[in-house]
């Protein structure tokens, strides 16, 4: 067995174990990576770290297209999700921002640790105000348990999403996905994908 085969087999076992645990402790497991191949019922993804994972594709799979927008599109009243890094002065600096469509308002509202980078956080909240600053813009965010101010630098990726379909799932596509163990198999239940080589920031 080659090193890559051993790594792939080990990841498959780890994924299956995590999904088993997720069914009791958390409903989903999140993965990010690049599509390697796709068939009518199977998606193969190379995840962060280089391992390759095969996932079943159910008939009721939900696919969304993620695409870039401008920082200026974020206005008071927007409901957003902001991945950020704590700074030495106590502030937080955004590393990626998702503007949710109105249909997703309130989804995952709150502030929590996030796995995009070590020590990163995620805040899903409503924008109360947008304040210009020398380094970009500062978003004043409010959510049900509190409020935060997050600096968004000019080069931070800003994205939103809209309904997509399986035509987005092609070799080389950047994806993030939620998976569960269904009928004994790791199965993708929701996939966010970029079109024409667009790289998801998360």
KOLLO-73847 format. One record per residue: x, z, y of N, C-alpha, C, O in turn; residue number from 1. Coordinates in Angstrom, 3 decimals, always signed. Layout:
BEGIN
   n.east     n.up  n.north  ca.east    ca.up ca.north   c.east     c.up  c.north   o.east     o.up  o.north   i
        X        Z        Y        X        Z        Y        X        Z        Y        X        Z        Y NUM
...
end
This chain:
BEGIN
   n.east     n.up  n.north  ca.east    ca.up ca.north   c.east     c.up  c.north   o.east     o.up  o.north   i
   +0.856   +0.000   -1.195   +0.000   +0.000   +0.000   +0.886   +0.000   +1.237   +1.783   +0.835   +1.356   1
   +0.643   -0.936   +2.168   +1.440   -1.024   +3.384   +1.114   +0.118   +4.328   +0.103   +0.804   +4.174   2
   +2.001   +0.315   +5.325   +1.777   +1.373   +6.305   +0.470   +1.133   +7.049   -0.307   +2.068   +7.241   3
   +0.209   -0.133   +7.480   -1.022   -0.419   +8.202   -2.240   -0.160   +7.326   -3.245   +0.370   +7.801   4
   -2.158   -0.534   +6.042   -3.277   -0.290   +5.132   -3.530   +1.197   +4.978   -4.679   +1.639   +4.966   5
   -2.441   +1.982   +4.856   -2.595   +3.437   +4.740   -3.215   +4.014   +6.005   -4.086   +4.881   +5.937   6
   -2.758   +3.525   +7.173   -3.313   +4.031   +8.432   -4.796   +3.686   +8.555   -5.606   +4.507   +8.985   7
   -5.135   +2.451   +8.166   -6.533   +2.033   +8.245   -7.397   +2.854   +7.308   -8.493   +3.277   +7.675   8
   -6.899   +3.085   +6.081   -7.657   +3.883   +5.113   -7.815   +5.309   +5.607   -8.878   +5.911   +5.454   9
   -6.747   +5.854   +6.205   -6.821   +7.229   +6.712   -7.820   +7.328   +7.856   -8.579   +8.293   +7.944  10
   -7.818   +6.319   +8.738   -8.765   +6.348   +9.845  -10.196   +6.241   +9.335  -11.096   +6.909   +9.844  11
  -10.401   +5.391   +8.322  -11.748   +5.251   +7.768  -12.248   +6.570   +7.204  -13.412   +6.929   +7.380  12
  -11.355   +7.296   +6.520  -11.739   +8.600   +5.981  -12.036   +9.586   +7.103  -12.992  +10.357   +7.028  13
  -11.192   +9.552   +8.165  -11.402  +10.452   +9.293  -12.704  +10.127  +10.003  -13.455  +11.027  +10.379  14
  -12.974   +8.827  +10.188  -14.211   +8.422  +10.847  -15.413   +8.883  +10.044  -16.378   +9.405  +10.603  15
  -15.356   +8.689   +8.728  -16.476   +9.113   +7.888  -16.690  +10.614   +7.976  -17.826  +11.085   +8.035  16
  -15.574  +11.376   +7.984  -15.683  +12.831   +8.075  -16.257  +13.256   +9.415  -17.111  +14.140   +9.486  17
  -15.772  +12.607  +10.492  -16.282  +12.943  +11.822  -17.755  +12.613  +11.957  -18.504  +13.353  +12.595  18
  -18.173  +11.511  +11.364  -19.567  +11.130  +11.437  -20.442  +12.084  +10.643  -21.571  +12.373  +11.039  19
  -19.927  +12.571   +9.525  -20.679  +13.575   +8.762  -20.876  +14.816   +9.604  -21.973  +15.374   +9.660  20
  -19.796  +15.253  +10.268  -19.899  +16.428  +11.121  -20.826  +16.155  +12.299  -21.573  +17.031  +12.734  21
  -20.766  +14.913  +12.815  -21.581  +14.582  +13.979  -23.060  +14.674  +13.680  -23.861  +14.976  +14.564  22
  -23.431  +14.409  +12.411  -24.846  +14.447  +12.079  -25.413  +15.852  +12.171  -26.614  +16.026  +12.379  23
  -24.536  +16.883  +12.014  -25.019  +18.253  +12.097  -24.760  +18.857  +13.477  -25.578  +19.629  +13.978  24
  -23.611  +18.506  +14.102  -23.250  +19.111  +15.370  -23.553  +18.215  +16.559  -23.899  +18.718  +17.628  25
  -23.434  +16.915  +16.404  -23.633  +15.961  +17.490  -24.125  +14.657  +16.882  -23.633  +14.255  +15.828  26
  -25.077  +13.987  +17.511  -25.686  +12.824  +16.872  -24.807  +11.594  +16.802  -25.063  +10.710  +15.985  27
  -23.772  +11.508  +17.638  -22.986  +10.283  +17.677  -21.492  +10.553  +17.802  -21.059  +11.634  +18.202  28
  -20.723   +9.531  +17.444  -19.277   +9.517  +17.658  -18.974   +8.309  +18.524  -19.511   +7.229  +18.279  29
  -18.126   +8.467  +19.532  -17.824   +7.383  +20.454  -16.459   +6.785  +20.151  -15.492   +7.508  +19.909  30
  -16.389   +5.458  +20.165  -15.141   +4.732  +19.942  -14.957   +3.696  +21.038  -15.933   +3.189  +21.591  31
  -13.693   +3.380  +21.355  -13.367   +2.338  +22.324  -12.320   +1.425  +21.717  -11.442   +1.873  +20.980  32
  -12.417   +0.145  +22.030  -11.403   -0.746  +21.484  -11.702   -2.207  +21.752  -12.424   -2.558  +22.685  33
  -11.117   -3.059  +20.896  -11.229   -4.505  +21.032  -11.766   -5.094  +19.736  -11.293   -4.761  +18.649  34
  -12.753   -5.965  +19.857  -13.334   -6.605  +18.674  -12.293   -7.504  +18.013  -11.662   -8.331  +18.671  35
  -12.125   -7.332  +16.706  -11.238   -8.180  +15.925  -12.007   -9.306  +15.240  -11.550  -10.449  +15.204  36
  -13.169   -8.976  +14.702  -14.003   -9.976  +14.043  -15.424   -9.445  +13.964  -15.659   -8.243  +14.086  37
  -16.374  -10.361  +13.758  -17.774   -9.971  +13.662  -18.499  -10.925  +12.723  -18.264  -12.133  +12.742  38
  -19.384  -10.365  +11.901  -20.280  -11.148  +11.067  -21.704  -10.714  +11.402  -21.917   -9.930  +12.327  39
  -22.665  -11.219  +10.657  -24.058  -10.872  +10.926  -24.313   -9.382  +10.758  -25.207   -8.837  +11.405  40
  -23.548   -8.712   +9.903  -23.830   -7.301   +9.627  -22.629   -6.382   +9.696  -22.735   -5.216   +9.318  41
  -21.477   -6.872  +10.169  -20.279   -6.035  +10.246  -19.470   -6.353  +11.493  -19.287   -7.516  +11.855  42
  -18.989   -5.295  +12.146  -18.108   -5.426  +13.303  -16.790   -4.734  +12.991  -16.773   -3.583  +12.555  43
  -15.682   -5.444  +13.217  -14.361   -4.857  +13.026  -13.714   -4.678  +14.390  -13.591   -5.628  +15.163  44
  -13.301   -3.439  +14.678  -12.764   -3.093  +15.992  -11.398   -2.443  +15.842  -11.205   -1.575  +14.991  45
  -10.450   -2.865  +16.671   -9.176   -2.161  +16.768   -9.326   -1.120  +17.866   -9.499   -1.460  +19.037  46
   -9.260   +0.149  +17.483   -9.493   +1.223  +18.433   -8.189   +1.649  +19.078   -7.109   +1.211  +18.681  47
   -8.307   +2.518  +20.087   -7.100   +3.035  +20.738   -6.201   +3.684  +19.698   -6.660   +4.462  +18.862  48
   -4.924   +3.358  +19.757   -3.992   +3.845  +18.765   -3.614   +2.773  +17.764   -2.641   +2.923  +17.025  49
   -4.385   +1.679  +17.735   -4.028   +0.547  +16.894   -4.756   +0.442  +15.577   -4.682   -0.598  +14.922  50
   -5.464   +1.490  +15.161   -6.151   +1.437  +13.886   -7.340   +0.477  +13.932   -7.915   +0.235  +14.993  51
   -7.697   -0.060  +12.776   -8.805   -1.002  +12.671   -9.934   -0.358  +11.881   -9.711   +0.202  +10.808  52
  -11.146   -0.439  +12.419  -12.311   +0.197  +11.808  -13.400   -0.854  +11.605  -13.648   -1.676  +12.487  53
  -14.044   -0.826  +10.450  -15.176   -1.704  +10.166  -16.465   -0.889  +10.263  -16.569   +0.189   +9.676  54
  -17.432   -1.401  +10.995  -18.702   -0.730  +11.204  -19.856   -1.654  +10.840  -19.819   -2.849  +11.131  55
  -20.870   -1.100  +10.209  -22.073   -1.867   +9.923  -22.859   -2.097  +11.214  -22.820   -1.274  +12.128  56
  -23.569   -3.221  +11.280  -24.418   -3.544  +12.423  -25.874   -3.561  +11.964  -26.258   -4.422  +11.172  57
  -26.694   -2.618  +12.451  -28.091   -2.568  +12.022  -28.944   -3.599  +12.758  -28.529   -4.156  +13.775  58
  -30.119   -3.837  +12.237  -31.024   -4.805  +12.871  -31.444   -4.364  +14.267  -31.687   -5.199  +15.139  59
  -31.531   -3.049  +14.483  -31.983   -2.528  +15.777  -30.821   -2.167  +16.703  -30.985   -1.328  +17.589  60
  -29.656   -2.781  +16.516  -28.498   -2.530  +17.370  -28.822   -2.801  +18.829  -29.442   -3.813  +19.156  61
  -28.395   -1.882  +19.723  -28.566   -2.054  +21.164  -27.233   -2.497  +21.768  -26.215   -1.825  +21.598  62
  -27.245   -3.627  +22.471  -26.038   -4.155  +23.110  -26.279   -4.251  +24.613  -27.304   -4.771  +25.052  63
  -25.323   -3.744  +25.402  -25.391   -3.830  +26.858  -24.141   -4.528  +27.383  -23.054   -4.375  +26.827  64
  -24.306   -5.291  +28.452  -23.171   -5.934  +29.101  -22.698   -5.081  +30.270  -23.489   -4.708  +31.136  65
  -21.413   -4.776  +30.290  -20.790   -4.050  +31.394  -20.099   -5.065  +32.302  -19.370   -5.932  +31.820  66
  -20.322   -4.962  +33.609  -19.719   -5.935  +34.530  -19.347   -5.239  +35.836  -19.927   -4.207  +36.172  67
  -18.383   -5.794  +36.575  -17.872   -5.122  +37.777  -18.776   -5.325  +38.982  -19.427   -6.359  +39.127  68
  -18.801   -4.311  +39.846  -19.467   -4.392  +41.142  -18.523   -3.789  +42.182  -17.440   -3.313  +41.841  69
  -18.934   -3.810  +43.443  -18.081   -3.319  +44.527  -18.336   -1.844  +44.805  -19.430   -1.333  +44.565  70
  -17.314   -1.171  +45.313  -17.462   +0.224  +45.721  -18.564   +0.359  +46.760  -19.269   +1.367  +46.799  71
  -18.714   -0.667  +47.608  -19.743   -0.623  +48.645  -21.157   -0.618  +48.064  -22.110   -0.270  +48.761  72
  -21.298   -1.000  +46.796  -22.614   -0.987  +46.160  -23.092   +0.432  +45.840  -24.268   +0.634  +45.536  73
  -22.199   +1.402  +45.904  -22.591   +2.791  +45.681  -23.139   +3.355  +46.991  -22.428   +3.417  +47.995  74
  -24.394   +3.761  +46.973  -25.081   +4.234  +48.163  -25.702   +5.607  +47.896  -25.890   +5.975  +46.737  75
  -26.023   +6.372  +48.948  -26.775   +7.611  +48.729  -28.034   +7.330  +47.907  -28.786   +6.400  +48.197  76
  -28.242   +8.134  +46.902  -29.356   +7.933  +46.000  -28.975   +7.266  +44.709  -29.739   +7.323  +43.744  77
  -27.793   +6.618  +44.649  -27.343   +6.015  +43.394  -27.114   +7.097  +42.354  -26.613   +8.174  +42.676  78
  -27.477   +6.818  +41.112  -27.171   +7.730  +40.014  -25.980   +7.153  +39.271  -26.039   +6.030  +38.772  79
  -24.894   +7.921  +39.195  -23.640   +7.396  +38.678  -23.034   +8.325  +37.628  -23.399   +9.496  +37.516  80
  -22.104   +7.767  +36.867  -21.246   +8.539  +35.984  -19.806   +8.309  +36.419  -19.358   +7.166  +36.509  81
  -19.084   +9.382  +36.687  -17.736   +9.274  +37.232  -16.721   +9.969  +36.337  -16.754  +11.190  +36.182  82
  -15.815   +9.185  +35.745  -14.675   +9.767  +35.048  -13.618  +10.086  +36.096  -13.298   +9.240  +36.930  83
  -13.075  +11.298  +36.061  -12.156  +11.722  +37.124  -11.058  +12.617  +36.560  -11.166  +13.171  +35.466  84
  -10.001  +12.731  +37.354   -8.889  +13.608  +37.014   -8.747  +14.699  +38.068   -8.737  +14.403  +39.263  85
   -8.635  +15.969  +37.639   -8.395  +17.053  +38.602   -7.050  +16.852  +39.304   -6.072  +16.432  +38.685  86
   -7.017  +17.160  +40.609   -5.799  +17.032  +41.393   -5.237  +18.416  +41.728   -5.930  +19.428  +41.629  87
   -3.969  +18.429  +42.126   -3.291  +19.700  +42.387   -3.959  +20.491  +43.508   -3.900  +21.720  +43.513  88
   -4.591  +19.804  +44.453   -5.224  +20.502  +45.575   -6.637  +20.967  +45.257   -7.333  +21.484  +46.132  89
   -7.066  +20.786  +44.011   -8.396  +21.229  +43.600   -9.467  +20.154  +43.671  -10.586  +20.359  +43.199  90
   -9.134  +19.010  +44.257  -10.094  +17.904  +44.329  -10.097  +17.139  +43.006   -9.331  +17.445  +42.092  91
  -10.969  +16.144  +42.927  -11.009  +15.278  +41.758  -10.917  +13.832  +42.208  -11.527  +13.442  +43.204  92
  -10.154  +13.040  +41.473   -9.926  +11.639  +41.812  -10.533  +10.764  +40.723  -10.190  +10.903  +39.549  93
  -11.430   +9.868  +41.106  -12.113   +9.021  +40.131  -11.143   +8.030  +39.491  -10.288   +7.460  +40.168  94
  -11.283   +7.832  +38.186  -10.516   +6.797  +37.496  -11.433   +5.671  +37.019  -10.950   +4.605  +36.640  95
  -12.720   +5.889  +37.034  -13.711   +4.847  +36.724  -15.085   +5.381  +37.111  -15.383   +6.563  +36.940  96
  -15.915   +4.480  +37.639  -17.269   +4.865  +38.048  -18.268   +3.872  +37.461  -18.084   +2.659  +37.556  97
  -19.321   +4.403  +36.855  -20.423   +3.575  +36.365  -21.662   +3.864  +37.194  -22.076   +5.017  +37.319  98
  -22.254   +2.823  +37.761  -23.517   +2.954  +38.481  -24.638   +2.639  +37.495  -24.729   +1.524  +36.982  99
  -25.485   +3.625  +37.238  -26.548   +3.440  +36.257  -27.717   +2.674  +36.862  -28.035   +2.853  +38.038 100
  -28.359   +1.819  +36.064  -29.616   +1.229  +36.531  -30.681   +2.310  +36.644  -30.551   +3.380  +36.050 101
  -31.728   +2.032  +37.400  -32.763   +3.030  +37.652  -33.375   +3.550  +36.358  -33.778   +4.710  +36.279 102
  -33.445   +2.693  +35.346  -34.046   +3.091  +34.067  -33.259   +4.187  +33.360  -33.790   +4.872  +32.486 103
  -31.985   +4.353  +33.739  -31.134   +5.367  +33.108  -30.922   +6.590  +33.991  -30.080   +7.432  +33.681 104
  -31.670   +6.701  +35.088  -31.500   +7.851  +35.984  -31.728   +9.155  +35.225  -32.709   +9.303  +34.497 105
  -30.799  +10.101  +35.412  -30.899  +11.400  +34.759  -30.187  +11.495  +33.435  -30.046  +12.591  +32.895 106
  -29.728  +10.366  +32.886  -29.071  +10.384  +31.577  -27.782  +11.201  +31.629  -26.913  +10.938  +32.459 107
  -27.656  +12.190  +30.746  -26.444  +12.989  +30.642  -26.070  +13.721  +31.909  -24.890  +13.980  +32.143 108
  -27.048  +14.062  +32.734  -26.749  +14.674  +34.031  -25.935  +15.959  +33.866  -26.235  +16.792  +33.011 109
  -24.907  +16.105  +34.693  -24.076  +17.304  +34.663  -22.595  +16.977  +34.690  -22.200  +15.820  +34.827 110
  -21.785  +18.015  +34.559  -20.328  +17.902  +34.629  -19.749  +18.465  +33.336  -20.166  +19.527  +32.875 111
  -18.768  +17.736  +32.741  -18.241  +18.152  +31.435  -16.846  +17.555  +31.218  -16.461  +16.628  +31.930 112
  -16.088  +18.071  +30.251  -14.830  +17.415  +29.870  -15.113  +16.027  +29.318  -16.194  +15.766  +28.790 113
  -14.127  +15.134  +29.444  -14.277  +13.761  +28.972  -12.990  +13.353  +28.264  -11.936  +13.946  +28.495 114
  -13.075  +12.339  +27.403  -11.938  +11.977  +26.571  -11.241  +10.693  +26.992  -10.488  +10.123  +26.203 115
  -11.471  +10.217  +28.226  -10.818   +8.987  +28.655   -9.316   +9.188  +28.791   -8.531   +8.341  +28.366 116
   -8.916  +10.313  +29.387   -7.524  +10.712  +29.502   -7.455  +12.213  +29.281   -8.465  +12.899  +29.438 117
   -6.271  +12.751  +28.915   -6.138  +14.199  +28.793   -6.541  +14.890  +30.094   -6.093  +14.499  +31.172 118
   -7.378  +15.906  +29.994   -7.876  +16.718  +31.104   -8.893  +15.993  +31.990   -9.303  +16.537  +33.016 119
   -9.305  +14.783  +31.618  -10.287  +14.090  +32.443  -11.669  +14.716  +32.296  -11.961  +15.399  +31.314 120
  -12.511  +14.466  +33.298  -13.873  +15.004  +33.321  -14.869  +13.863  +33.504  -14.500  +12.757  +33.901 121
  -16.131  +14.149  +33.211  -17.214  +13.204  +33.470  -18.302  +13.931  +34.240  -18.724  +15.021  +33.854 122
  -18.754  +13.325  +35.331  -19.853  +13.874  +36.114  -20.933  +12.811  +36.250  -20.704  +11.761  +36.851 123
  -22.096  +13.078  +35.698  -23.262  +12.218  +35.894  -24.153  +12.892  +36.919  -24.651  +13.994  +36.690 124
  -24.353  +12.227  +38.050  -25.026  +12.896  +39.164  -25.565  +11.874  +40.155  -25.260  +10.684  +40.082 125
  -26.368  +12.369  +41.074  -26.903  +11.540  +42.159  -25.987  +11.642  +43.370  -25.534  +12.729  +43.731 126
  -25.720  +10.505  +43.990  -24.886  +10.478  +45.188  -25.714  +10.997  +46.369  -26.726  +10.404  +46.742 127
  -25.266  +12.111  +46.946  -25.944  +12.669  +48.118  -25.424  +12.040  +49.399  -26.171  +11.868  +50.362 128
  -24.124  +11.694  +49.411  -23.535  +11.103  +50.607  -22.263  +10.366  +50.222  -21.623  +10.692  +49.222 129
  -21.902   +9.372  +51.019  -20.665   +8.620  +50.837  -19.883   +8.727  +52.138  -20.357   +8.313  +53.196 130
  -18.668   +9.293  +52.050  -17.868   +9.553  +53.247  -16.576   +8.759  +53.162  -15.850   +8.850  +52.172 131
  -16.286   +7.978  +54.203  -15.030   +7.226  +54.248  -13.853   +8.185  +54.350  -13.938   +9.220  +55.011 132
  -12.741   +7.828  +53.682  -11.527   +8.642  +53.748  -10.320   +7.715  +53.749  -10.454   +6.541  +53.403 133
   -9.138   +8.214  +54.131   -7.954   +7.356  +54.193   -7.586   +6.759  +52.841   -6.949   +5.706  +52.785 134
   -7.970   +7.404  +51.770   -7.582   +6.929  +50.428   -8.709   +6.207  +49.700   -8.539   +5.839  +48.538 135
   -9.848   +5.993  +50.343  -10.973   +5.327  +49.692  -12.281   +5.863  +50.231  -12.536   +5.800  +51.433 136
  -13.103   +6.386  +49.356  -14.344   +7.036  +49.772  -14.522   +8.306  +48.957  -14.105   +8.389  +47.801 137
  -15.150   +9.295  +49.583  -15.479  +10.528  +48.893  -16.973  +10.538  +48.615  -17.787  +10.378  +49.525 138
  -17.324  +10.726  +47.351  -18.720  +10.787  +46.950  -19.139  +12.247  +46.838  -18.546  +13.014  +46.078 139
  -20.146  +12.621  +47.586  -20.734  +13.947  +47.471  -21.831  +13.849  +46.404  -22.842  +13.175  +46.604 140
  -21.620  +14.523  +45.278  -22.522  +14.397  +44.140  -23.325  +15.672  +43.930  -22.813  +16.779  +44.098 141
  -24.590  +15.502  +43.559  -25.443  +16.636  +43.229  -26.070  +16.416  +41.865  -26.530  +15.320  +41.546 142
  -26.080  +17.484  +41.059  -26.723  +17.442  +39.747  -27.443  +18.768  +39.551  -27.338  +19.668  +40.385 143
  -28.168  +18.886  +38.461  -29.088  +20.011  +38.319  -28.415  +21.377  +38.342  -29.044  +22.368  +38.712 144
  -27.124  +21.444  +37.947  -26.447  +22.739  +37.898  -25.398  +22.910  +38.991  -24.681  +23.911  +38.998 145
  -25.291  +21.952  +39.918  -24.268  +22.129  +40.934  -23.999  +20.877  +41.730  -24.819  +19.960  +41.781 146
  -22.818  +20.853  +42.360  -22.423  +19.741  +43.213  -20.906  +19.594  +43.146  -20.191  +20.561  +42.883 147
  -20.418  +18.366  +43.386  -18.984  +18.103  +43.384  -18.688  +17.012  +44.397  -19.550  +16.200  +44.733 148
  -17.452  +17.010  +44.874  -16.955  +15.938  +45.735  -15.845  +15.224  +44.981  -14.887  +15.858  +44.537 149
  -15.966  +13.905  +44.832  -14.989  +13.133  +44.071  -14.489  +11.982  +44.936  -15.277  +11.197  +45.464 150
  -13.173  +11.893  +45.074  -12.545  +10.823  +45.830  -12.447   +9.588  +44.944  -11.942   +9.660  +43.823 151
  -12.933   +8.454  +45.450  -12.856   +7.186  +44.724  -11.849   +6.286  +45.434  -12.152   +5.764  +46.507 152
  -10.656   +6.089  +44.863   -9.674   +5.224  +45.510  -10.138   +3.775  +45.491  -10.987   +3.393  +44.687 153
   -9.569   +2.974  +46.388  -10.002   +1.592  +46.531   -9.794   +0.772  +45.267  -10.505   -0.206  +45.039 154
   -8.815   +1.165  +44.436   -8.525   +0.384  +43.228   -9.231   +0.909  +41.976   -8.994   +0.397  +40.882 155
  -10.091   +1.918  +42.114  -10.813   +2.439  +40.949  -11.833   +1.410  +40.476  -12.553   +0.851  +41.303 156
  -11.919   +1.138  +39.170  -12.922   +0.185  +38.691  -14.334   +0.740  +38.847  -14.606   +1.889  +38.498 157
  -15.224   -0.091  +39.374  -16.636   +0.259  +39.554  -17.453   -0.726  +38.726  -17.326   -1.938  +38.900 158
  -18.288   -0.215  +37.830  -19.058   -1.106  +36.955  -20.506   -0.658  +36.883  -20.847   +0.462  +37.262 159
  -21.343   -1.544  +36.393  -22.699   -1.208  +36.018  -23.005   -1.964  +34.731  -22.126   -2.626  +34.179 160
  -24.234   -1.873  +34.251  -24.548   -2.583  +33.013  -25.979   -3.080  +33.023  -26.818   -2.618  +33.797 161
  -26.234   -4.033  +32.145  -27.549   -4.630  +31.999  -27.752   -4.972  +30.530  -26.783   -5.017  +29.772 162
  -28.985   -5.212  +30.114  -29.226   -5.550  +28.711  -28.410   -6.775  +28.297  -28.306   -7.752  +29.039 163
  -27.838   -6.700  +27.101  -27.074   -7.814  +26.551  -27.578   -8.168  +25.169  -28.655   -7.733  +24.759 164
  -26.796   -8.960  +24.451  -27.159   -9.314  +23.081  -25.886   -9.515  +22.274  -24.782   -9.335  +22.788 165
  -26.040   -9.887  +21.017  -24.889   -9.970  +20.121  -23.930  -11.102  +20.466  -22.829  -11.164  +19.918 166
  -24.327  -11.994  +21.362  -23.403  -13.056  +21.768  -22.178  -12.497  +22.492  -21.157  -13.176  +22.601 167
  -22.278  -11.251  +22.990  -21.136  -10.592  +23.640  -20.090  -10.139  +22.632  -18.938   -9.905  +22.998 168
  -20.477  -10.014  +21.370  -19.587   -9.470  +20.341  -18.767  -10.587  +19.724  -19.121  -11.139  +18.682 169
  -17.665  -10.910  +20.387  -16.761  -11.956  +19.930  -15.358  -11.380  +19.830  -15.060  -10.353  +20.439 170
  -14.499  -12.034  +19.068  -13.116  -11.577  +18.937  -12.476  -11.490  +20.314  -12.569  -12.426  +21.109 171
  -11.826  -10.365  +20.594  -11.168  -10.139  +21.867  -12.012   -9.395  +22.885  -11.494   -8.975  +23.919 172
  -13.316   -9.220  +22.614  -14.185   -8.521  +23.561  -13.824   -7.043  +23.631  -13.576   -6.401  +22.610 173
  -13.799   -6.516  +24.846  -13.591   -5.085  +25.074  -14.918   -4.361  +24.878  -15.936   -4.764  +25.440 174
  -14.907   -3.288  +24.080  -16.157   -2.591  +23.765  -15.961   -1.081  +23.785  -14.863   -0.573  +23.557 175
  -17.055   -0.378  +24.064  -17.166   +1.042  +23.750  -18.459   +1.163  +22.976  -19.427   +0.456  +23.257 176
  -18.479   +2.053  +22.007  -19.655   +2.098  +21.148  -19.940   +3.498  +20.645  -19.063   +4.359  +20.579 177
  -21.198   +3.689  +20.295  -21.637   +4.924  +19.653  -21.946   +4.598  +18.200  -22.562   +3.575  +17.901 178
  -21.516   +5.474  +17.301  -21.697   +5.226  +15.871  -22.243   +6.464  +15.180  -22.020   +7.593  +15.617 179
  -22.952   +6.227  +14.108  -23.446   +7.279  +13.237  -23.182   +6.883  +11.796  -22.953   +5.710  +11.501 180
  -23.213   +7.854  +10.903  -23.159   +7.537   +9.490  -24.590   +7.380   +8.995  -25.343   +8.353   +8.942 181
  -24.965   +6.156   +8.634  -26.306   +5.841   +8.166  -26.216   +5.220   +6.776  -25.440   +4.293   +6.545 182
  -27.019   +5.743   +5.857  -27.005   +5.239   +4.471  -25.601   +5.236   +3.893  -25.226   +4.345   +3.131 183
  -24.827   +6.257   +4.273  -23.484   +6.402   +3.712  -22.421   +5.542   +4.363  -21.276   +5.559   +3.911 184
  -22.751   +4.775   +5.426  -21.787   +3.871   +6.028  -21.659   +4.138   +7.531  -22.664   +4.356   +8.207 185
  -20.421   +4.121   +8.058  -20.262   +4.181   +9.509  -20.972   +2.983  +10.146  -20.709   +1.836   +9.786 186
  -21.868   +3.258  +11.088  -22.734   +2.220  +11.632  -22.769   +2.291  +13.156  -22.998   +3.358  +13.724 187
  -22.544   +1.165  +13.812  -22.658   +1.093  +15.271  -24.131   +1.066  +15.641  -24.891   +0.260  +15.105 188
  -24.541   +1.937  +16.552  -25.947   +1.964  +16.951  -26.137   +1.489  +18.390  -27.225   +1.052  +18.763 189
  -25.082   +1.574  +19.192  -25.139   +1.120  +20.583  -23.759   +0.626  +20.976  -22.762   +1.304  +20.728 190
  -23.690   -0.553  +21.588  -22.414   -1.127  +21.982  -22.476   -1.591  +23.427  -23.405   -2.298  +23.817 191
  -21.482   -1.192  +24.228  -21.263   -1.737  +25.565  -20.110   -2.717  +25.472  -19.077   -2.400  +24.881 192
  -20.265   -3.904  +26.044  -19.233   -4.934  +25.900  -19.031   -5.683  +27.202  -19.955   -5.830  +28.001 193
  -17.792   -6.161  +27.407  -17.491   -7.015  +28.541  -17.616   -8.477  +28.147  -17.458   -8.832  +26.979 194
  -17.900   -9.320  +29.130  -18.048  -10.758  +28.879  -16.817  -11.511  +29.378  -16.222  -11.162  +30.398 195
  -16.455  -12.548  +28.635  -15.372  -13.455  +29.069  -14.083  -12.720  +29.403  -13.428  -13.019  +30.401 196
  -13.727  -11.763  +28.566  -12.449  -11.070  +28.739  -12.455   -9.885  +29.677  -11.410   -9.266  +29.878 197
  -13.607   -9.540  +30.268  -13.658   -8.373  +31.152  -13.354   -7.111  +30.356  -13.988   -6.840  +29.335 198
  -12.378   -6.340  +30.832  -11.943   -5.126  +30.154  -12.706   -3.918  +30.668  -12.684   -3.624  +31.863 199
  -13.380   -3.220  +29.767  -14.097   -2.015  +30.162  -13.101   -0.958  +30.640  -12.033   -0.805  +30.047 200
  -13.439   -0.230  +31.702  -12.510   +0.785  +32.208  -12.567   +2.088  +31.433  -11.834   +3.023  +31.753 201
  -13.433   +2.174  +30.404  -13.562   +3.411  +29.643  -13.662   +3.131  +28.172  -13.777   +4.060  +27.373 202
end
